[in-house]
Amino acid sequence: FVRRIEGHRVKVKDAWVKQVGQGPPEDLGWINACVISRCFHIASGTSVLAWLAPMVDMINHSFSPNCKVVTLSDTIDVVMIEKVAAGSEVFFTYAHFPTAHFFWRYGFFVPDST
C-alpha cells in the first residue's frame, strides 16, 4: 500500500514537470490531496474518469446508502434510492476499499471495511 502511495506521488510530480516544464512546487502533495479527496472516479467504458463535482462531494460515505451517484454523458446526478425526511443526511457508498485506502484517499477511517 505504501508503495502505491509513493508511486502515485512520483506520477504526480512527473506529470507536473511534463505539463509545466519545471520542478513542482513544494506543496504539490498537499494540492494533490485536496483534489484527490474531492474527486469522483467513475468507470466509463474501458477507462476511469475523474470528476470534480461541487456539492456532490459533500455527501458522506456509508455502506448503507440512501442515494446513488449516476453519470449521464457530461452530468452527475444524485438519485435517491429511498425516501429521506427533510433535514436528514444523504449518504452514498464511495467504494469498497480497505480502511487504509479510505484514510489515504478521503482522510477518514471506516471501521467496518476490511
Helices and strands as residue ranges (DSSP letters): H 2-20, H 28-36, E 39-44, E 47-52, G 56-58, E 60-61, E 67-72, E 75-80, E 91-92, H 99-106
